[in-house]
Each structure stands twice: as structure tokens, then as C-alpha cells.
Amino acid sequence: MVCGIIGITSSEDVLDKPLGVSLKEALKKLEYRGYDSVGFALIDKAGRLVVRKSKGMIDAVAAKVGFELFDGYTGIGHTRWATHGPPSDVNSHPHTDCSGKIAVAHNGIIENYMELKEALIDEGHTFISETDTEVIPHLIEEFEKKGFKPYEAFKKAVELLRGAYAIVAIDVNDPRKVFFARNTSPLVLGFGVKANFVASDAVAFLNFTRRVLALRDGEVGYITPEEVVVERLEFREGRPVWVAVDFTSRVKNIDWTVEMASKGGFKHFMLKEIHEQPYALASTIASAAESVDKLAKILTRVDRVLLAGAGTSYHAAYVAALLLRKYAGLWALPVVSSEAQWWLSTVKEGDVVLGISQSGETIDTLKAVREAKKRGALTVAVSNVIDSAIPRESDIAIYTKAGPEIGVAATKTFTTQVTLLGYLSLRTGVLNGFLSESEASEAFKSLRELPNLVRHAINTYEAKMASLAVEMKDRPNAYFLGRGLGLPLSMEGALKLKEIAYIHAEAYPAGESKHGPIALVEEGFPTIFTIVTADEGELIKSNVEEMRARGSLTIAVFPKNLEDIARLVKTPIKMPVVKDVAASALYIVPHQLLAYYTSVKKGLDPDKPRNLAKTVTVF
Ligand code: AGP
């Protein structure tokens, strides 16, 4: 899972506030990643290391430790999501060495920490936490004792680590530097004026700079207020040597704004992000026209397409596979990333594998892309984060333009993924001649209308879903049933309700419901149908009847012209009649709102569901 990391180094008083406050503000921006403890370390103006940390949420910890009381020019902060050792004050980061001069915050897992810890204990080091991270400051200390300068000692320590990590460290013996290292876990640098930043996500420092460098695996370095150094370990004549990385061409200006990364008057990020969908879709559609053509041309020549994704991105992959089949006549298969290896075993040159991931960092999806590449397939990333790991490692990258998504539950990234991939399906169908011109023009028109349709759907259904949430909030279970495109949308609806409202929600192909799941259905058991096309509606009628006959609370999201469905279900959610390529994004909106309001009515925080993190970088 992911923790949040920030490192700041500034000269003079450019931050305009105590460093402790800047660290706290950056950590607040990283809250969405999921955490149970908070801490920071800074070198104060007298050159002493100050560390304050505790189990709990940022505001509560801030009230306890007083971030505003501490100032300096170099500091690091951390939000921890427990892996090694339960959430506790002592297990919170940053961790320090025996002398209390070095502080380290870390995201990821150090696989060989036990053997390192034992060796350090033999050398006389004392450990106070149960974490894997604590070995790092002690290793640095050990190398300094052996005569290495702080940055050299940091690199020597990193050389010994195995596993996934993003690390930041500060050291009173070299007080203007924040050291960093990345392997698998995300880490980005921000280039400011008389101040530089390192963080797990650029949203942490957007109020200072939008000039960003996404670090790559194996990169290690440091920032000072004036300088950024990035190095990587290479083997020359069999010997490891650290060589400087020329990163100038990789520094990008990101078009995310501070407002995009703040709640802007909404109670939760999730609600704001649901409401942002019209803009996100309009930007994605506008950029799709330029970005997907090269890929569409390639797809006209390929044999098979596999689409890998996790969670919501898997549901987008499923929708896209159906659209690629329907509009471009392609053999396309969606696979859950963590299961991809069993499907990838016959992939070869001539095949295309899409890795779909809003964050671009999900390790299961990255692994699927790596495996596909090894087997000679062309790899394509579909991401919302420029230069993240999956786009970097893929042959081609296309991007949704959803802006930063902070809420743990994916909303605008799903609708933009589906739309971008729908657009790709249409373009491929046009280029390979599978799709007639008239059908293509009607379908493209529906995509152009989509932002307004989504805006209208939000306005129409927000209040209705809020009141339906009152009915849903005390139900322990729900089924989401669909056929065709309605199935992945049902899966997405169920995931939303499960992850933020903690209701046990299962999605099934509607036709499968009578092969087992129906055994649970009794008076008041909610079954929520999603119907995208008239064909699906025709087939699903008997399934609705079956549920009705058992007293189920039937709800359906469907095109408003399907009168039979309207008559059959208790709660009809009548949607505009629109081409399926657009309906695949539009018809999820009521589900998003239902999950959001059910969570809120249960008194939960939809932005920070328990046990979940926004980006999952562990297998
Ligand atoms: C979605 O609401 C979930 N939080 C989760 O399933 C997510 O979609 C999944 O972890 C994949 O993330 P990605 O798109 O960043 O790869």
C-alpha cells in the first residue's frame, strides 16, 4: 500500500510560514492515500534534529505535537499505512539512528530488513520500533562511522536494500540536503524558486511549483534549495559505480492546478470529482482526437488485444474490450492484472497488451505490462498520470485528462478511461473499415454530447440518489446485475458501494443469478440492474421478474424508452437514450452518487475508506 512522503528544502524564508506548517499542509494533500499515523522531522535553525510523530489523523496529531512550533529549512514528513508493526507512536515515521542526527521516512517494504537489523544489532545499534524502515537510518549512521560523508553513506545504505521503496532522509551533518531514493514506489521531484521538493505525489507541492520530475526505479539523489542531483548505480567492469543522470529533458510542467487538488467548496473530494466529470470528459475527448490515432492505426493490424487493469481500471478494461469487439471487430479480452500471468502465457509478437491504470503505478498492472513486453507484445499504457511507471515502461502511452483524483474511490478516472477507450474503438473501426461512416458519426456525436449528458444526470439524480441512500444504508447486502456492457458497470457499482459504504455488494451476470446467488434473495434484498442497450433489456426482463417474485427491492438504471423495465422495477432510474459507447460512461453516474450518499448517511468518510489506499504498489 502507499504511505505519503514529503521532503522540503528551502533557503531564507521563502515558504512564508514555519517549515512545520508547510510539512503539515503537504501531508494534508497526501491524506487521500490512506494512513494511520503521521510524523515529521526537520533540522531547526539551531541545527538540531526535531522529530514529532504519532498514531492518528493529521489534525489530531497536529493538535498534539504542534507542527507550527517548529521551523527550519530542511524537513521531511510522512503519513504511514502500517505494514511492519501495528499503528503506534513508536512505529510512526520518521525513524532515527542511535545518535538522533539522521531521520528517514519510507514508503514500501524492505524485504531483507531482518538480516540487516541483526547485523546492525551485532554492531551495537539499538532499535525501538517494529518497522522495516528503522534499519535505514542505522545503516546510514554505520557508514558515517566508517568515514563516509552523509550522501555517500546514504547511497551505501541504499545499495544494501532489497524490496520496494521510496525513501527520504535528512542528516544534521549535511543540513541543507534532503536525500531520496526510489525503487518501485512512486516519488517525484518539484523544482521551485529557492526551494525544492520531493514527494510521493506532485499534489503535495502544487502550491509552490508545477515543474515536476517523476523519478525512475533505481534513481537516488538529493535536493538542496539551489541544486538537484540524481544518480543511478551502474556496473562498469563488474564494479558498481554511481553515475549522474541527465534529467533535464524529463522535467515536465504539469497542468494540474492547486484548485484541482483542493475540495473547492465540496464536502468531500469524491463528490467534487463526481461533479468534475463533465470537464474531465470534455478535456479527455478533446485530447483523444490527437492522441489515439497512432494507436488506432496499429490496432488495425493486430491479431489480439488483452486489456489488463485492477479494480475500477479492470472494469474500464472490460467495457473497452466489449467496445473494441463491437466497433472494431477485434478479438479483445479483459484480464484482472493480478491474474494476468495465466492469460499472458500465450501472448506473442503481433499482440497488443493495454495496461490500464489511473495512477500508472499499480504494481499488478505494471507486472502484467512487463510480462507482455518480455513476450514480444506491443504494450500500451492508459493512465491519468503523465510519466508514471506504467506509461514509462510501455511502448505507447495514452492519457485520460481527468486532473488529479484524490478520493480513494475512482470516479472521473473511470468515466474518462471508458470514454478514451471508446473513442479508440471507434477510430479503429473507422480505420479498419469495420464501422460504417454513418454509425461512426452517430457514435462520435454521442461522445461529444457526453459532458453535457453527465452534467444533466448529476443534476437530475443527485437528490434522488441521496434519498435512495437512506433506504440502502442499513442493508447488509446487495446484488448488482447486468448483461453485456451492463455487467462491467454493475461490477463498478458494486465496488463503489462496497469500498466506501461497507455494504457487501456482489456483481453477477444477470443470467447467472439464478445459478446460485438467488438463494440469498428474500423480502427487501436489494438487486440493482444496469441496462445499457435495448438488447440487454430484453434479456434481463426475466431476471428482474425472478427477483421481484422473491420480494427483492429492485432498482434499475436503464434507457428511459425501455417501458417494460420501468414497469417491472420498484425504483426506476431512467437515463437518456444514447449510443452505448457514451452510455458506458453516463450510466455509472447514479451508482457513484448512490455509493457516495450511502457512505455519508452511514457517517463514514468516503474519501478515506478503511484498509484502502489510492495507489497500490504491493502485490
Ligand atoms: C477504485 O475505486 C479503487 N480504489 C481501486 O479498485 C483502483 O481502481 C485500483 O486499485 C486500480 O488503481 P489504478 O487505476 O491506479 O491502477
Residues whose N, C-alpha, C, O or C-beta is under 5 A from the ligand:
A	BS01	AGP	A310 G311 T312 S313 I356 S357 Q358 S359 G360 T362 V408 A409 A410 A613 K614 V616
